[in-house]
Amino acid sequence: MALTTIRQWKHVFKLDPDKPISDDALDALCLSGTDAIVIGGSSGVTFDNTVDLMSRVRRYEVSCVLEVSGLHAIAPGFDLYLIPVVLNADSVDWVIGQHHQAVKEYGSFVPWESVAAEAYVILNPDCTAGRLTGASSGLSAKDVAAYAKLAERLYRFPVFYMEYSGMFGDMDMVRRARGELKEARLFYGGGINSEERAREALEAGADTIVVGNVIYESLEKALATVNAVKMG
């Protein structure tokens, strides 16, 4: 079920439980036509603020998805659970360590049919997630293309996620990664703060555009990205 759903996504909004959002703004996002609302963040995420945001999103028909960033924030009730595996992290903890611990503690409760792993490559080492995971910097297009090939052909990940978090990325690098993928869904996140940038990422080969920071900077610009992707 999880993979079938993910393959239909072209646009998702990503909300941070640690950032306040008004009811009116949330209403606009959930009714915008986006394919999913993904809840997750790299700092300040707790069980309480995750469940609170989920309960607010759950009033709408849009898919409500948890991107698991830590054991403390795992909560039941989501439609899907995305599990990041940071391929360019400097510690095995972000590749399999925390995942092993989660399964050891909660394995009997995991709704496996609603779980999908994401092969993450963090390309902005200065972002919070980059600092937290010690993501290697200075990756070349060849490096990223190799990660894409490994993710799909060796590890069989359903999602390859290029995360630039906070900055607009190198679209040539996106094209190189796209060229290595035949089945995995290419997610792109980072710096999508206008219709033009959403279209650029889509034209470069991203299957799914993830829009996050601009939600808290300009709701109008965030909403405009939906039509840009859907009509593109």
Solvent accessible surface area in square Angstrom, and as a share of the most:
residue,aa,sasa,rsa
1,M,136,0.61
2,A,4,0.03
3,L,70,0.35
4,T,83,0.48
5,T,34,0.20
6,I,2,0.01
7,R,132,0.48
8,Q,127,0.56
9,W,5,0.02
10,K,67,0.28
11,H,0,0.00
12,V,1,0.01
13,F,0,0.00
14,K,36,0.15
15,L,1,0.00
16,D,25,0.13
17,P,15,0.09
18,D,74,0.39
19,K,79,0.34
20,P,126,0.79
21,I,22,0.11
22,S,66,0.42
23,D,84,0.43
24,D,118,0.61
25,A,17,0.13
26,L,0,0.00
27,D,54,0.28
28,A,31,0.24
29,L,0,0.00
30,C,9,0.05
31,L,121,0.60
32,S,33,0.21
33,G,45,0.43
34,T,11,0.06
35,D,34,0.18
36,A,0,0.00
37,I,0,0.00
38,V,6,0.03
39,I,0,0.00
40,G,3,0.03
41,G,15,0.15
42,S,44,0.29
43,S,66,0.42
44,G,43,0.42
45,V,10,0.06
46,T,65,0.38
47,F,94,0.39
48,D,111,0.57
49,N,36,0.19
50,T,0,0.00
51,V,45,0.26
52,D,81,0.42
53,L,9,0.05
54,M,22,0.10
55,S,59,0.38
56,R,51,0.19
57,V,0,0.00
58,R,102,0.37
59,R,152,0.56
60,Y,40,0.15
61,E,181,0.81
62,V,21,0.12
63,S,31,0.20
64,C,0,0.00
65,V,0,0.00
66,L,3,0.01
67,E,11,0.05
68,V,22,0.13
69,S,41,0.26
70,G,6,0.06
71,L,46,0.23
72,H,110,0.49
73,A,2,0.01
74,I,52,0.26
75,A,1,0.01
76,P,106,0.67
77,G,40,0.39
78,F,14,0.06
79,D,47,0.24
80,L,4,0.02
81,Y,16,0.06
82,L,2,0.01
83,I,42,0.21
84,P,25,0.16
85,V,15,0.09
86,V,8,0.05
87,L,31,0.15
88,N,5,0.03
89,A,18,0.14
90,D,113,0.59
91,S,44,0.28
92,V,101,0.58
93,D,55,0.28
94,W,48,0.17
95,V,53,0.30
96,I,104,0.53
97,G,22,0.22
98,Q,49,0.22
99,H,38,0.17
100,H,113,0.51
101,Q,61,0.27
102,A,20,0.15
103,V,73,0.42
104,K,133,0.56
105,E,86,0.38
106,Y,83,0.31
107,G,19,0.18
108,S,106,0.68
109,F,162,0.67
110,V,38,0.22
111,P,52,0.33
112,W,142,0.50
113,E,112,0.50
114,S,10,0.06
115,V,32,0.18
116,A,5,0.04
117,A,31,0.24
118,E,0,0.00
119,A,0,0.00
120,Y,11,0.04
121,V,0,0.00
122,I,2,0.01
123,L,24,0.12
124,N,18,0.09
125,P,40,0.25
126,D,105,0.55
127,C,12,0.07
128,T,57,0.33
129,A,19,0.15
130,G,2,0.02
131,R,156,0.57
132,L,89,0.44
133,T,7,0.04
134,G,27,0.26
135,A,8,0.07
136,S,50,0.33
137,S,74,0.47
138,G,79,0.76
139,L,33,0.16
140,S,53,0.34
141,A,27,0.21
142,K,152,0.64
143,D,58,0.30
144,V,0,0.00
145,A,6,0.05
146,A,51,0.39
147,Y,49,0.19
148,A,0,0.00
149,K,85,0.36
150,L,77,0.38
151,A,0,0.00
152,E,14,0.06
153,R,95,0.35
154,L,110,0.55
155,Y,129,0.49
156,R,178,0.65
157,F,28,0.12
158,P,31,0.19
159,V,0,0.00
160,F,0,0.00
161,Y,4,0.01
162,M,0,0.00
163,E,16,0.07
164,Y,9,0.04
165,S,34,0.22
166,G,53,0.51
167,M,87,0.39
168,F,42,0.18
169,G,11,0.11
170,D,67,0.35
171,M,19,0.08
172,D,92,0.47
173,M,20,0.09
174,V,0,0.00
175,R,119,0.43
176,R,115,0.42
177,A,0,0.00
178,R,64,0.23
179,G,61,0.58
180,E,39,0.17
181,L,11,0.06
182,K,156,0.66
183,E,138,0.62
184,A,4,0.03
185,R,41,0.15
186,L,0,0.00
187,F,3,0.01
188,Y,0,0.00
189,G,2,0.02
190,G,9,0.08
191,G,18,0.18
192,I,7,0.03
193,N,57,0.29
194,S,27,0.17
195,E,64,0.28
196,E,108,0.48
197,R,83,0.30
198,A,0,0.00
199,R,92,0.33
200,E,77,0.34
201,A,0,0.00
202,L,31,0.15
203,E,135,0.61
204,A,4,0.03
205,G,15,0.14
206,A,5,0.04
207,D,35,0.18
208,T,0,0.00
209,I,0,0.00
210,V,9,0.05
211,V,1,0.00
212,G,21,0.21
213,N,69,0.35
214,V,5,0.03
215,I,10,0.05
216,Y,69,0.26
217,E,128,0.58
218,S,32,0.21
219,L,53,0.27
220,E,142,0.64
221,K,112,0.47
222,A,0,0.00
223,L,52,0.26
224,A,30,0.23
225,T,0,0.00
226,V,4,0.03
227,N,97,0.50
228,A,1,0.00
229,V,0,0.00
230,K,74,0.31
231,M,162,0.72
232,G,66,0.64
